[in-house]
Amino acid sequence: MYEDPSLDHSWLSACRGFHEVRSGVRMQNTAEVGAAKVFRRHPLRVLDPQQALLFFVPVFTYVSKWVSSPCRNSTGHRQRMAAAAATLSTSPQWQRFRGRDHFFVSTTWSTAKTSFRSQLFELAAPLACGVAGRYKQFCAHACTRRSSALASCTVHAPYAINPHTITQARRRTRRPLLVSFSGSFDVCCTGTAIRCRLGDYVMAGLNQPDVLIRPSLPANATRTMSGACTEKALQRLGEELARRRAASAPTGAEPSEEGAETSRALHRQLAIAYLSSRPRLTAPAEAALISAAGDDGDKEGDDASSHGRRLGESWREAAVGQEAIRTDARIMASSVFCFTPAGDTCVAGRFYSAVAAGCIPVVACRGAPHPVAFEHLLRYDQFWISLSAAEWDDATTLLQRLRRINATEIKRYQSALERHRADVLYDVPNSRVGSNLLNEMLRTCYSKAALADYQAHGICNVSDTAWPPRALGDRASALAGERGQTQGRTPSTS
């Protein structure tokens, strides 16, 4: 593991903005920080480079973009990437195989307009022949189109988590909520259709106080627009609340006094959140939502409507702020099940936060199996509920299904969560994420099949007779056909 400050970016933790990016809305992109921690204290780490088979580069490719002085020096992101490139490319360890035995971790997002390669500037070239732990596996090995993968081989690394979930899980002794979700209804890419269905769960849970679907706005939303799915859900909610007010009585079973208060609080929270997106609504729906937003038990009529409109305006600015993130952690730790529908990836960052909170993840994505970190090493079916698109699309039936899961089965899921949290979380004692990443790299990137693929595509000159070192090749071959191993047989790292 490199320790030169130009390559080991741990010192960025002293910079302005570090805490905000690690604990704010961008937190899931900061897995690089957790990876540096687990490899720094990994039992197979060696301090003598001559004894190492693999080399970890602890650069903070995402965090670096968001921090600023004062800290160690006044350099910016571009300068830090250039310094890292200069140090790495002149390192004797890198020059030996031109970085083929080097790896790094980054869950930095990438788009067609802003590729991962372009965000690394000069550092992209010396990292290109190594291995990258990314938020999804862009290609098994021999990546020929590498604007997002960057490296010649990628493995699936876990996202970073909501940092408050672990603390909240320790504090909670009861889980009064059946199921919860906090997040955006409007996302791009993999989860577009899946997330849009969350509006069905808002409606299906209106008479179920222990079902909490808490929407937030996407980080790039403006004050004058909302996503189509959020707007559709808002219109449906407003129309239903208007109908109920006109009838002067709720539908369904008569709730208890406590249940009625919880239900009113939920309607109020939903209304505030939705109003904040400034949607285009029919007048009756908007009036019902404004009134519901202001109904805290003390205000009625015009007072409630005026109060609700002000709350809707103020909620927009806090939708994805620190308080909302802390609240999300508290809700997850109070829930038996947590919806973790697909977002930018099939298994979204929220899944890992649910694991940290001790909340049984309910994963929904179109297509099966759902790609997830270390899927060849772990039995995810023991601690998640995996849904097909058809199962997710029927909100009423799914909520009934979750209610029918008995206490014994819930305990079995929770026990498996506790056993496996160290397999997928960076920030827990005795984390096994480092060992799992090393095993995945050996199996995926250094096996005979992978090397043959490199040669066939002419990638990174792997025909060099000195590559790979025999010890590395032997260990990779031994792992290539194995499953279910989470520890041991990993190479020494420096």
C-alpha positions in Angstrom: 0.0 0.0 0.0 1.5 3.3 -1.1 2.1 5.8 1.7 3.5 8.8 -0.2 1.0 11.7 0.4 0.6 12.2 -3.3 -0.9 8.6 -3.5 -2.3 8.1 0.0 -5.0 10.7 0.3 -6.0 10.0 3.9 -4.8 13.5 4.8 -7.8 14.9 2.9 -9.8 14.1 6.0 -8.4 17.4 7.4 -9.7 19.5 4.5 -12.8 21.7 4.5 -15.7 19.8 3.1 -14.5 16.2 3.9 -17.1 15.6 6.6 -19.9 17.0 4.4 -19.1 14.7 1.5 -18.7 11.6 3.8 -21.9 12.2 5.6 -24.0 14.1 3.1 -26.0 13.2 0.0 -22.8 12.2 -1.9 -21.7 9.7 0.8 -22.3 6.5 -1.2 -19.6 7.6 -3.7 -16.9 7.6 -1.0 -16.1 3.9 -0.7 -12.4 4.8 -1.4 -12.1 6.1 2.1 -13.4 2.9 3.7 -11.2 0.8 1.4 -8.1 2.7 2.5 -9.0 1.9 6.1 -9.5 -1.8 5.6 -6.4 -2.3 3.5 -4.3 -0.2 5.9 -5.0 -2.7 8.7 -5.4 -5.8 6.6 -3.6 -8.8 8.2 -2.0 -9.7 4.9 -0.5 -6.3 4.3 3.3 -6.3 4.1 5.6 -3.3 4.5 8.4 -4.5 2.3 7.4 -4.0 -1.4 9.6 -6.8 -2.4 7.4 -9.3 -0.6 4.1 -8.0 -2.1 2.2 -9.5 -5.0 -0.3 -6.7 -5.3 -0.2 -3.0 -4.6 -3.0 -0.9 -3.4 -3.2 2.8 -4.5 -5.3 4.7 -1.8 -6.2 7.7 -3.9 -9.4 9.5 -3.2 -10.6 10.1 -6.7 -14.1 11.3 -5.6 -13.5 13.0 -2.3 -10.7 15.1 -3.9 -13.2 16.9 -6.1 -15.2 18.2 -3.2 -12.7 19.3 -0.5 -10.9 22.6 -0.3 -8.3 24.4 1.8 -7.3 24.8 4.5 -5.6 21.4 4.8 -2.1 20.0 4.0 -1.6 22.3 1.0 -3.6 24.5 -1.3 -3.7 22.2 -4.3 -7.0 21.5 -6.2 -8.3 18.2 -7.6 -6.5 18.5 -11.0 -3.2 19.2 -9.3 -3.7 16.2 -6.9 -4.4 13.9 -9.8 -1.3 15.1 -11.6 0.9 14.7 -8.6 -0.4 11.1 -8.0 0.2 10.3 -11.7 3.8 11.6 -11.5 4.6 9.6 -8.4 3.0 6.4 -9.5 4.5 6.3 -13.0 8.0 6.7 -11.6 7.6 4.1 -8.8 9.8 1.0 -9.3 6.9 -1.1 -8.2 4.7 0.3 -11.0 7.4 0.2 -13.6 7.9 -3.5 -13.0 4.7 -4.5 -14.8 3.4 -1.0 -15.7 0.7 -1.2 -13.0 -0.8 -4.6 -13.9 -0.4 -5.7 -10.3 -1.9 -2.5 -8.9 -5.5 -1.9 -7.8 -7.7 0.9 -6.4 -11.3 1.4 -5.3 -13.7 4.1 -6.4 -17.5 4.2 -6.4 -17.4 7.5 -8.3 -20.3 7.8 -10.7 -19.8 8.1 -14.4 -22.0 9.3 -17.2 -21.8 9.6 -21.0 -21.0 13.3 -20.6 -18.7 13.0 -17.6 -16.7 9.8 -17.8 -14.7 8.4 -14.9 -11.6 8.6 -17.1 -12.0 12.3 -17.6 -12.4 13.0 -13.9 -9.0 11.5 -13.1 -7.1 13.6 -15.7 -3.4 12.5 -15.8 -3.9 9.7 -13.3 -6.1 7.7 -15.6 -3.2 6.5 -17.8 -1.0 4.9 -15.1 -4.1 3.2 -13.5 -5.4 1.8 -16.8 -3.7 -1.6 -16.8 -4.6 -2.4 -13.2 -7.7 -3.5 -11.4 -10.5 -1.2 -10.2 -13.1 -1.8 -7.5 -16.1 0.0 -8.9 -19.8 0.4 -8.1 -20.6 -2.2 -10.6 -18.6 -4.7 -12.7 -18.4 -3.0 -16.1 -16.7 -6.0 -17.6 -15.5 -9.2 -16.2 -12.0 -8.8 -17.5 -10.2 -7.5 -20.6 -12.2 -4.2 -20.7 -11.8 -2.8 -24.1 -14.2 0.2 -23.6 -12.9 1.8 -20.5 -14.3 5.3 -20.1 -16.3 4.3 -17.0 -14.4 1.1 -16.0 -11.0 2.9 -16.6 -9.0 -0.2 -15.5 -8.4 -3.3 -17.7 -10.4 -5.3 -15.2 -13.2 -4.3 -12.7 -14.7 -6.0 -9.7 -17.9 -5.0 -7.9 -17.1 -3.0 -4.7 -19.7 -2.1 -2.0 -21.0 1.5 -1.8 -20.2 3.5 1.3 -23.1 3.7 3.8 -25.2 6.3 5.6 -22.7 6.9 8.5 -25.5 7.3 11.1 -27.0 3.8 10.5 -24.5 1.9 12.6 -25.1 4.2 15.6 -28.8 4.1 15.3 -28.9 0.3 15.0 -27.1 0.1 18.4 -29.6 2.4 20.0 -32.8 0.7 18.8 -34.3 -2.2 20.7 -37.7 -2.1 19.0 -38.6 -1.9 15.3 -42.2 -0.5 15.2 -42.2 0.0 11.4 -43.0 -2.9 9.1 -41.2 -1.4 6.1 -39.8 1.9 5.1 -38.2 3.7 2.2 -36.5 7.1 2.0 -35.2 8.4 -1.4 -36.1 9.7 -4.8 -38.9 8.4 -6.9 -37.2 9.7 -10.0 -33.8 8.2 -11.0 -32.0 7.5 -14.2 -30.7 4.4 -15.7 -31.4 0.9 -14.2 -34.0 1.9 -11.6 -36.2 4.3 -13.6 -39.3 2.1 -13.8 -38.8 0.4 -10.4 -38.6 3.7 -8.5 -41.6 5.1 -10.3 -43.7 2.3 -8.7 -43.0 3.8 -5.2 -46.1 5.9 -5.7 -48.2 2.7 -5.6 -46.7 2.0 -2.1 -47.6 5.5 -0.9 -51.2 4.8 -1.8 -51.2 1.2 -0.6 -49.8 2.2 2.8 -52.1 5.2 3.5 -54.1 3.2 6.1 -51.1 1.3 7.4 -49.3 3.5 10.0 -46.3 1.1 10.1 -45.5 1.6 6.4 -43.5 4.7 5.8 -42.5 5.7 2.3 -40.6 9.0 2.7 -39.7 10.7 -0.6 -36.8 13.1 -1.1 -35.8 15.1 -4.1 -32.9 14.2 -6.3 -29.7 16.2 -5.5 -29.9 18.0 -8.9 -33.6 19.0 -8.7 -34.3 22.7 -9.1 -36.9 24.8 -7.2 -39.1 24.9 -10.3 -39.3 21.2 -11.4 -40.0 17.8 -10.0 -39.7 14.4 -11.6 -42.6 12.9 -13.5 -43.0 10.0 -11.0 -42.9 12.3 -8.0 -45.5 14.5 -9.6 -47.8 11.6 -10.5 -47.6 10.2 -6.9 -48.3 13.7 -5.5 -51.4 14.1 -7.7 -52.8 10.7 -6.7 -52.1 11.5 -3.0 -53.7 14.9 -3.2 -56.8 13.5 -4.9 -57.2 10.8 -2.3 -56.7 13.2 0.6 -59.2 15.6 -1.0 -61.7 12.8 -1.4 -61.3 11.8 2.3 -61.7 15.3 3.5 -64.9 15.7 1.5 -66.2 12.5 3.0 -65.1 13.6 6.4 -63.9 10.1 7.3 -61.0 7.8 6.4 -61.7 4.7 4.4 -61.0 1.2 5.8 -60.9 0.1 9.4 -61.3 2.7 12.1 -57.8 3.4 13.4 -56.9 3.7 17.1 -56.2 7.1 18.5 -52.4 6.4 18.3 -52.8 5.0 14.8 -54.8 8.0 13.7 -52.1 10.3 15.0 -49.4 8.3 13.2 -51.4 8.3 10.0 -52.0 12.1 10.2 -48.3 12.6 10.8 -47.4 10.5 7.8 -49.9 12.3 5.5 -48.4 15.6 6.7 -44.8 14.5 6.1 -45.7 13.2 2.6 -47.5 16.4 1.8 -44.7 18.6 2.9 -42.1 16.6 0.9 -44.2 16.6 -2.2 -45.2 20.2 -2.1 -41.5 21.1 -2.0 -41.0 19.9 -5.6 -43.3 22.7 -6.9 -45.3 20.3 -9.1 -48.1 21.1 -11.5 -51.3 20.0 -9.8 -55.0 20.4 -10.1 -56.4 22.9 -7.6 -58.3 20.5 -5.4 -55.2 18.2 -5.0 -52.9 21.1 -4.2 -55.4 22.5 -1.6 -55.7 19.1 0.1 -51.9 18.7 0.2 -51.3 22.2 1.6 -53.9 21.6 4.3 -52.5 18.2 5.2 -49.0 19.6 5.4 -50.1 22.2 7.9 -52.3 19.8 10.0 -50.2 19.2 13.1 -53.2 18.9 15.4 -53.1 22.5 16.5 -54.0 24.3 13.2 -57.1 24.1 11.1 -58.5 25.7 8.0 -56.7 28.8 6.7 -54.0 28.6 9.4 -53.2 25.0 8.4 -53.1 25.9 4.7 -50.8 28.9 5.3 -48.5 26.8 7.6 -48.4 24.0 5.1 -47.4 26.2 2.2 -44.5 27.6 4.2 -43.4 24.1 5.3 -43.4 22.9 1.7 -41.1 25.8 0.7 -38.7 25.1 3.5 -38.6 21.3 3.1 -37.2 21.6 -0.4 -33.9 23.0 0.8 -33.6 20.3 3.5 -34.8 17.4 1.4 -31.3 15.8 1.1 -29.6 17.7 3.9 -27.9 16.4 7.1 -31.0 16.2 9.1 -32.9 14.2 6.5 -30.0 11.8 6.3 -30.0 11.3 10.1 -33.7 10.8 10.0 -33.3 8.2 7.3 -30.9 6.3 9.4 -33.3 6.4 12.4 -36.2 5.2 10.3 -34.1 2.3 8.9 -33.1 1.2 12.3 -36.8 1.3 13.4 -37.9 -0.9 10.5 -38.1 -4.6 10.1 -37.8 -4.4 6.3 -36.2 -1.7 4.1 -37.2 -1.3 0.5 -33.9 -1.0 -1.5 -35.2 -0.6 -5.1 -32.8 -0.2 -8.0 -31.3 3.2 -8.6 -28.4 4.0 -10.8 -27.4 0.4 -10.2 -29.5 -2.7 -9.6 -28.4 -3.0 -6.0 -28.4 0.6 -4.9 -26.3 2.2 -2.2 -29.3 2.1 0.2 -28.9 -1.7 0.3 -25.6 -1.4 2.2 -27.1 1.2 4.6 -30.0 -1.2 5.3 -27.5 -3.9 6.2 -25.7 -1.5 8.6 -29.0 -0.6 10.2 -30.0 -4.2 10.8 -33.0 -3.8 8.5 -33.8 -6.7 6.2 -33.3 -5.4 2.6 -36.1 -5.9 0.1 -34.3 -5.6 -3.3 -36.2 -5.0 -6.5 -34.7 -4.8 -10.0 -35.7 -5.8 -13.4 -33.7 -8.9 -14.5 -32.2 -11.7 -12.4 -30.0 -12.4 -10.7 -29.4 -9.0 -9.2 -25.7 -8.1 -9.6 -24.1 -7.3 -6.2 -20.7 -7.1 -4.7 -19.1 -10.5 -3.9 -22.0 -12.4 -5.4 -19.7 -15.4 -5.9 -18.7 -15.4 -2.3 -21.8 -14.8 -0.3 -25.3 -16.3 0.1 -27.4 -13.2 -0.2 -30.6 -15.2 -0.2 -30.0 -15.7 3.6 -30.3 -12.0 4.4 -32.2 -10.2 1.7 -35.6 -10.6 -0.1 -35.1 -10.5 -3.8 -38.0 -9.5 -6.0 -38.8 -9.8 -9.6 -40.3 -6.9 -11.5 -43.7 -8.5 -11.4 -43.6 -9.0 -7.6 -42.5 -5.4 -7.1 -45.2 -4.0 -9.3 -48.0 -5.3 -7.1 -47.7 -3.1 -4.0 -50.8 -4.4 -2.1 -49.8 -8.0 -2.5 -46.2 -7.4 -1.5 -47.1 -5.5 1.7 -49.4 -8.4 2.6 -46.6 -10.9 1.9 -44.2 -9.0 4.3 -46.9 -9.1 7.0 -47.2 -12.8 6.7 -43.5 -13.5 7.4 -43.4 -14.9 11.0 -41.1 -13.9 13.9 -39.0 -17.0 13.5 -38.2 -16.3 9.9 -37.5 -12.6 10.6 -35.1 -13.7 13.3 -33.3 -15.9 10.9 -32.9 -13.1 8.4 -31.7 -10.8 11.1 -29.1 -13.3 12.4 -27.7 -13.7 8.9 -27.5 -9.9 8.5 -25.5 -9.8 11.7 -23.1 -12.6 10.5 -22.5 -11.0 7.1 -22.4 -7.3 7.8 -18.6 -7.5 8.0 -18.5 -9.0 4.5 -20.0 -5.9 2.9 -19.4 -3.0 5.2 -16.1 -1.1 5.4 -16.7 0.7 8.7 -17.3 -2.2 11.1 -14.9 -4.0 13.4 -13.0 -6.9 11.6 -14.4 -5.9 8.2 -13.9 -8.7 5.6 -14.4 -6.4 2.6 -10.7 -6.2 2.0 -10.3 -10.0 1.8 -13.4 -10.3 -0.3 -12.1 -7.7 -2.8 -8.8 -9.5 -3.0 -10.5 -12.9 -3.6 -12.7 -11.4 -6.3 -9.7 -9.8 -8.0 -7.8 -13.1 -8.1 -10.8 -15.0 -9.4 -11.8 -12.4 -12.0 -8.7 -10.6 -13.1 -5.7 -12.9 -12.7 -7.0 -16.3 -13.6 -5.7 -18.1 -16.7 -9.0 -17.4 -18.5 -8.6 -13.7 -17.8 -5.0 -13.6 -19.0 -6.0 -15.4 -22.2 -8.6 -12.8 -22.8 -6.1 -10.0 -22.3 -3.8 -11.6 -24.8 -6.6 -12.1 -27.4 -7.5 -8.4 -27.2 -3.9 -7.2 -27.0 -4.5 -5.4 -23.7 -1.6 -4.1 -21.6 1.0 -6.4 -23.2 0.2 -9.4 -21.0 2.2 -11.6 -23.3 5.2 -10.6 -21.3 6.7 -13.9 -20.1 7.4 -12.4 -16.6 3.7 -11.7 -16.1 2.0 -12.8 -13.9 4.4 -13.7 -11.1 4.1 -17.4 -10.5 2.9 -17.0 -7.0 0.1 -14.7 -8.1 -0.9 -16.9 -11.0 -1.0 -20.0 -8.8 -3.3 -18.4 -6.3 -5.6 -17.0 -9.0 -5.9 -20.4 -10.6 -6.7 -22.0 -7.3 -9.5 -19.6 -6.6 -10.9 -19.4 -10.1 -13.2 -22.4 -9.7 -14.1 -22.0 -6.1 -17.2 -20.5 -4.4 -18.1 -19.6 -0.9 -14.7 -18.7 0.4 -14.6 -15.4 2.2 -11.2 -15.6 3.9 -7.8 -17.0 3.3 -5.8 -17.7 0.2 -5.4 -14.0 -0.5 -2.2 -12.5 -1.8 0.1 -10.3 0.2 -0.5 -6.6 -0.4 1.7 -3.6 0.0 
